[in-house]
Amino acid sequence: MTSQLLTPVEEKTFVVYDSATGEIRHVHTVVTFGGARSRSVKAQDAAARQYAVQFGGAVGRKLQVLRTATFPTHISQRVDLKTRRLLITDGRIGETERRAARKK
């Protein structure tokens, strides 16, 4: 019974990003282990946003949440605002993002 409780039964990743630039502000992973109740997706989204503000310094930004199966942390990424998909970047901000940031 103990080994069953320590076995993950579900893992979800929530990417919190700036809705104007696609800049990723926080990545929140939720792991549910055997015997535990999974929280609703709405509650997990809210927690991810809360942690983005609390730990990621995203105060005053319009945030969106993207749910994804995986999130490789060894590469620089952002969210494509049109497709809502993760894009690999070279870590530099692009012209579209610069224009969006100037509008703030």
WOWOCOR-V511991 format. One record per backbone hydrogen bond with DSSP energy under -1.0 kcal/mol. NH is the residue of the N-H (numbers start at 1). CO is the residue of the C=O. Records with the same first field share a line. If there is no record, write none. Layout:
NH: CO ; CO
//
This chain:
5: 1
6: 2
7: 4
9: 32
10: 32
12: 30
13: 68
14: 28
15: 66
16: 26
17: 64
18: 23
19: 62
22: 18
25: 16
26: 16
28: 14
30: 12
32: 10
34: 7
36: 33
44: 40
45: 41
46: 42
47: 43
48: 44
49: 45
50: 46
51: 47
52: 48
53: 49
54: 50
55: 51
58: 52
61: 58
64: 17
66: 15
68: 13
78: 87
79: 22
80: 85
84: 80
87: 78
89: 76
98: 94
99: 95
100: 96
101: 97
102: 98
103: 99
//
